[in-house]
């Protein structure tokens, strides 16, 4: 399917702008934030509030979205994307509002530490600590942590997958599901077909991914660690049910689909969908492209169904 005309127009408008790897990191962060402009009319939820928790190396900011209606509600812990280096609570406010309204979950958006100031494993350590804290304190904000899932986009999808693995391996708490949207799942030691086909001209580039990895990893050896590259974990068995969304025109497409296949082969209930005509980061077009709205609504419906059932206790 051809690239969606709205996305093609956005890419055309962005031509000539400096690439992230060509400017200082502070400027790169400003450029990334501009790409996530808020919709004129915010999706309405019951309540939005900011707070922080004590993390492994200091406070971790959170933003909590509570749905309308009587609780306690299921709980969704969300990790934003952008290469482990950029963006935060504000950039993904619209996405979290849509997840909250669409799933009728309390959504906890985690502002984990960013690289290169805080390299791996700072981000996954923060995400695991935040998920445990949120589970332990969910009753304070009308959430039922026995019905909990994790979600994330891009680098946040990696962090969601890694958090699910670590909770499985490190004593819980148990998760009912994981929603992974165009996730990073493996360091590209050997570029995939999608890296070769869509490495330039479609938004996220091969060069940008190399730049992100250089900022994120402390050294080359860390690329093989399963908490950096979840595709390289020893086993995918026993992980929570997964919903994996990838974009047709995305360097990360193949590794996302390969991870979904690995989950399914390990006996994990897995849904894997390729969004035709989309590029990396398509969630930011929610409210502007009907196809994105439909994809997000389907993911929310799946999550809502999974979160009606309490998961088995982690061993």
ZASEDREN-69011 format. One record per residue (C-alpha): x, y, z. Coordinates in pm, 1 decimal, always signed. Example, Ala and Ser with C-alpha at 12.3 -4.5 7.8 and 13.67 -1.06 7.14 Angstrom:
REM residues 2
R        px        py        pz
R   +1230.0    -450.0    +780.0
R   +1367.0    -106.0    +714.0
END
This chain:
REM residues 315
R        px        py        pz
R      +0.0      +0.0      +0.0
R    +136.2    +348.2     -77.6
R    +246.1    +572.6    +205.7
R     -58.8    +750.6    +345.2
R     -90.2   +1093.8    +176.7
R    -109.7   +1277.7    +511.1
R    +219.5   +1118.7    +617.6
R    +378.1   +1175.8    +276.9
R    +284.3   +1542.9    +303.5
R    +434.2   +1566.9    +653.8
R    +758.1   +1409.1    +534.9
R    +769.2   +1648.7    +239.5
R    +721.7   +1946.6    +472.4
R   +1006.4   +1825.2    +694.5
R   +1257.6   +1803.9    +410.8
R   +1553.4   +2030.4    +468.7
R   +1522.4   +2022.9    +847.2
R   +1839.1   +1906.8   +1024.1
R   +1856.5   +1541.9   +1125.9
R   +1886.0   +1455.2   +1493.6
R   +2238.9   +1324.2   +1455.4
R   +2350.3   +1648.0   +1288.2
R   +2271.9   +1884.5   +1577.7
R   +2346.1   +1908.6   +1951.7
R   +2126.9   +1684.3   +2160.8
R   +1936.8   +1975.2   +2317.9
R   +1834.3   +2093.5   +1971.5
R   +1746.7   +1738.2   +1866.0
R   +1512.1   +1715.4   +2164.4
R   +1344.6   +2041.8   +2064.9
R   +1295.6   +1916.8   +1708.1
R   +1145.1   +1589.6   +1831.6
R    +905.9   +1767.8   +2067.7
R    +773.1   +1986.5   +1785.5
R    +667.7   +1676.4   +1594.4
R    +426.1   +1587.0   +1876.7
R    +203.3   +1893.0   +1877.9
R    -106.2   +1864.6   +2097.2
R    -447.9   +1843.5   +1937.2
R    -659.0   +2156.9   +1966.7
R    -921.1   +1967.2   +2167.3
R    -771.9   +1729.1   +2424.1
R    -935.3   +1389.5   +2464.8
R   -1132.9   +1414.7   +2785.9
R   -1069.1   +1176.2   +3074.8
R   -1183.0   +1181.2   +3436.7
R    -867.7   +1329.5   +3590.3
R    -504.4   +1403.1   +3506.4
R    -245.4   +1463.8   +3775.6
R    +131.7   +1470.6   +3810.5
R    +329.7   +1313.2   +4091.1
R    +666.2   +1146.6   +4147.2
R    +804.9    +837.4   +4314.5
R   +1140.9    +750.4   +4464.7
R   +1336.1    +565.6   +4196.0
R   +1673.5    +387.3   +4198.4
R   +1860.9    +716.1   +4148.6
R   +1614.6    +983.9   +4254.8
R   +1260.0   +1096.9   +4179.9
R   +1077.1    +955.0   +3875.8
R    +797.9   +1184.8   +3751.7
R    +464.5   +1024.2   +3662.8
R    +147.9   +1148.0   +3499.6
R    -170.4    +965.0   +3597.3
R    -480.1    +956.6   +3376.1
R    -795.7    +831.7   +3546.6
R   -1095.5    +738.9   +3330.6
R   -1446.8    +855.7   +3390.6
R   -1677.8    +631.8   +3586.9
R   -1659.4    +433.3   +3904.6
R   -1342.3    +236.8   +3985.4
R   -1130.4     +63.2   +4073.7
R   -1010.9     +56.0   +3714.7
R    -751.3    -168.3   +3549.7
R    -400.6     -23.2   +3534.1
R    -182.0     +45.3   +3229.8
R    +179.4    +156.9   +3278.6
R    +305.6    +345.7   +2973.1
R    +661.4    +418.8   +2856.7
R    +713.5    +683.3   +2586.6
R    +940.4    +636.9   +2288.8
R   +1208.1    +833.5   +2101.2
R   +1528.7    +638.0   +2109.4
R   +1579.2    +636.8   +2489.8
R   +1707.4    +991.9   +2436.0
R   +1417.1   +1231.1   +2378.3
R   +1055.2   +1321.7   +2456.4
R    +861.2   +1272.0   +2777.4
R    +525.9   +1315.9   +2949.7
R    +407.9   +1614.4   +2744.6
R    +486.9   +1469.0   +2402.5
R    +278.7   +1158.5   +2474.0
R      -5.3   +1327.3   +2660.9
R    -250.9   +1285.0   +2373.2
R    -161.2    +918.4   +2325.4
R    -205.4    +847.4   +2696.9
R    -540.5   +1026.7   +2702.7
R    -657.9    +810.9   +2413.7
R    -537.4    +493.9   +2585.9
R    -712.6    +595.4   +2906.8
R   -1042.8    +672.1   +2734.8
R   -1021.7    +371.2   +2502.8
R    -933.6    +108.5   +2762.2
R   -1109.6    +258.1   +3067.6
R    -780.9    +206.4   +3253.4
R    -583.1    +425.6   +3483.6
R    -280.7    +508.8   +3267.5
R     +45.8    +583.5   +3446.2
R    +295.5    +751.7   +3211.1
R    +654.4    +713.4   +3334.3
R    +919.8    +981.1   +3277.8
R   +1223.4    +752.4   +3300.4
R   +1581.0    +881.0   +3283.9
R   +1712.0    +960.2   +2936.7
R   +2043.9    +888.4   +2768.8
R   +2316.0    +996.8   +2720.8
R   +2305.7   +1159.1   +3063.6
R   +2182.8    +826.0   +3199.0
R   +2285.7    +530.9   +2987.1
R   +2156.9    +172.7   +2994.2
R   +2040.0     +23.2   +3227.6
R   +1903.9    +343.8   +3385.1
R   +1585.1    +350.1   +3175.4
R   +1477.4     -13.1   +3230.8
R   +1569.4     +11.8   +3599.7
R   +1340.9    +315.5   +3632.2
R   +1060.5    +143.6   +3441.7
R   +1067.6    -167.4   +3659.4
R   +1084.6     +40.7   +3978.2
R    +797.4    +260.8   +3862.2
R    +580.4     -36.0   +3765.9
R    +631.4    -194.7   +4106.1
R    +559.5    +130.5   +4286.9
R    +245.4    +190.2   +4084.0
R    +125.7    -164.2   +4151.7
R    +184.4    -122.9   +4525.4
R      +9.5    +214.5   +4543.2
R    -265.2    +167.1   +4285.4
R    -539.2    +166.7   +4546.7
R    -452.8    +529.6   +4624.3
R    -557.0    +638.2   +4274.2
R    -857.8    +414.7   +4209.0
R    -663.2    +143.4   +4026.3
R    -675.0    -234.9   +4059.1
R    -314.7    -352.6   +4023.1
R    -425.1    -716.8   +3998.3
R    -536.9    -620.4   +3645.6
R    -225.9    -451.1   +3509.2
R     -51.8    -420.6   +3173.2
R    +246.0    -236.6   +3027.1
R    +262.8     -46.5   +2700.2
R    +502.2    +165.6   +2501.2
R    +591.0    +293.9   +2157.6
R    +930.1    +258.4   +1986.1
R   +1197.7    +268.1   +2258.8
R    +908.4    +263.0   +2504.1
R    +793.6     -60.7   +2343.8
R   +1137.6    -202.4   +2417.3
R   +1108.8     -86.5   +2778.0
R    +761.7    -238.9   +2809.6
R    +887.2    -573.9   +2676.3
R   +1190.9    -565.2   +2904.8
R    +976.2    -472.0   +3204.3
R    +751.1    -771.1   +3132.4
R   +1057.5    -998.2   +3116.1
R   +1207.6    -865.0   +3435.6
R    +882.6    -891.8   +3628.7
R    +853.6   -1252.2   +3508.8
R   +1210.8   -1325.8   +3618.5
R   +1231.9   -1110.3   +3931.3
R    +919.6   -1195.3   +4128.2
R    +644.3    -988.2   +3973.9
R    +400.9    -826.8   +4008.7
R    +207.6   -1022.7   +3748.5
R    +100.5    -860.1   +3424.1
R    -205.2    -943.4   +3217.4
R     -77.6    -798.7   +2889.3
R    +175.6    -592.2   +2699.5
R    +104.4    -350.0   +2414.5
R    +409.9    -290.7   +2195.2
R    +381.7     -29.1   +1922.2
R    +656.8     -29.9   +1655.5
R    +896.0    -151.8   +1927.4
R   +1273.6    -157.5   +1933.2
R   +1353.9    -522.2   +2005.4
R   +1709.6    -583.1   +1888.0
R   +2036.1    -407.5   +1821.8
R   +2081.4    -415.8   +1440.7
R   +2411.4    -603.8   +1423.2
R   +2297.1    -721.1   +1079.7
R   +2053.5    -475.0    +918.9
R   +1717.3    -631.8    +836.2
R   +1528.6    -600.3    +510.3
R   +1320.1    -315.8    +654.7
R   +1638.9    -134.2    +759.6
R   +1764.6    -160.8    +402.3
R   +1431.8     -64.9    +240.9
R   +1327.3    +220.7    +469.4
R   +1656.1    +344.2    +613.1
R   +1605.6    +693.4    +472.2
R   +1319.3    +902.8    +347.4
R   +1047.3    +767.4    +576.1
R   +1102.5    +958.5    +901.1
R   +1307.6    +739.2   +1132.2
R   +1635.9    +665.4    +954.4
R   +1910.7    +406.7    +986.1
R   +2150.4    +685.4   +1086.8
R   +1913.4    +808.2   +1357.4
R   +1886.2    +458.3   +1504.6
R   +2264.3    +428.5   +1513.2
R   +2277.6    +767.5   +1686.2
R   +2020.0    +656.2   +1944.8
R   +2204.8    +332.7   +2018.7
R   +2537.8    +515.7   +2057.3
R   +2381.0    +746.4   +2314.6
R   +2197.5    +469.9   +2497.7
R   +2453.2    +191.7   +2538.1
R   +2756.2    +232.7   +2766.3
R   +2964.3      +4.5   +2543.4
R   +2930.9    -231.8   +2248.3
R   +2897.7    -541.5   +2466.2
R   +2575.1    -409.4   +2620.4
R   +2396.7    -448.9   +2284.8
R   +2368.7    -823.2   +2348.4
R   +2213.3    -785.1   +2692.3
R   +1848.7    -900.1   +2685.4
R   +1745.4    -595.3   +2889.2
R   +1870.5    -380.5   +2599.9
R   +1771.5    -617.2   +2317.2
R   +1475.3    -827.3   +2436.6
R   +1491.4   -1036.2   +2119.6
R   +1810.6   -1186.9   +2265.9
R   +1651.3   -1311.5   +2588.4
R   +1703.7   -1678.2   +2669.1
R   +1330.2   -1753.6   +2662.6
R   +1002.4   -1581.3   +2582.9
R    +795.1   -1842.3   +2764.9
R    +572.0   -1725.9   +3045.9
R    +543.9   -1365.7   +2926.7
R    +207.6   -1187.7   +2929.6
R     -17.5   -1180.4   +2625.5
R    +109.5    -937.1   +2363.5
R     -36.2    -704.9   +2103.1
R    +230.4    -588.7   +1859.0
R    +165.3    -308.2   +1610.4
R    +422.9    -229.0   +1343.0
R    +431.3     +17.0   +1053.8
R    +479.3     -89.1    +692.0
R    +734.9    +186.1    +616.8
R    +958.2    +154.3    +922.7
R   +1315.5     +41.3    +978.2
R   +1189.7    -134.4   +1295.3
R    +914.0    -328.7   +1117.9
R   +1098.8    -657.5   +1080.5
R   +1234.6    -673.9   +1435.4
R    +889.5    -599.6   +1575.8
R    +735.9    -879.7   +1372.6
R   +1022.4   -1114.5   +1458.5
R    +966.5   -1049.3   +1828.3
R    +593.3   -1116.0   +1792.5
R    +674.0   -1443.1   +1616.2
R    +912.7   -1541.7   +1893.2
R    +647.6   -1474.1   +2155.5
R    +392.3   -1682.4   +1967.2
R    +636.9   -1969.6   +1920.4
R    +696.3   -1968.7   +2297.5
R    +324.6   -2016.9   +2358.5
R    +243.6   -1653.7   +2442.5
R     -95.1   -1534.7   +2321.9
R     +11.1   -1283.4   +2057.2
R    -158.9   -1052.3   +1809.8
R     +70.2    -904.1   +1545.1
R     -56.8    -641.1   +1303.4
R    +120.5    -447.8   +1029.6
R     -35.4    -105.6    +969.2
R     -20.9     -58.1    +592.9
R     +72.0    +282.3    +457.7
R    +206.4    +396.7    +797.0
R    +556.5    +502.2    +899.6
R    +733.2    +499.0   +1234.8
R    +565.9    +719.8   +1492.9
R    +219.9    +703.9   +1338.7
R     +44.5    +728.0   +1677.0
R    +110.8   +1101.9   +1671.5
R    -142.1   +1123.1   +1386.7
R    -428.3    +998.7   +1604.9
R    -721.9   +1231.1   +1550.1
R    -592.3   +1326.8   +1204.9
R    -580.9    +990.0   +1022.8
R    -881.5    +758.3   +1052.8
R    -665.8    +448.9    +999.3
R    -455.2    +539.3   +1305.0
R    -767.8    +591.9   +1514.1
R    -897.9    +251.5   +1406.1
R    -568.4     +79.0   +1489.4
R    -557.0    +241.2   +1832.2
R    -921.3    +156.8   +1901.8
R    -860.3    -208.6   +1814.0
R    -557.1    -221.0   +2044.3
R    -758.0     -61.1   +2324.3
R   -1040.2    -311.8   +2275.9
R    -792.4    -598.8   +2301.8
R    -631.4    -450.2   +2611.8
R    -968.9    -390.1   +2773.5
R   -1065.5    -751.5   +2717.2
R    -738.7    -883.8   +2857.8
R    -763.0    -662.3   +3165.0
R   -1101.0    -797.0   +3265.4
R    -918.5   -1111.4   +3380.8
R    -668.8   -1117.2   +3667.9
R    -338.3   -1282.3   +3562.2
R    -184.4   -1578.6   +3740.1
R     +59.9   -1486.4   +4016.7
R    +423.2   -1461.5   +3900.3
R    +647.4   -1734.0   +4033.5
END
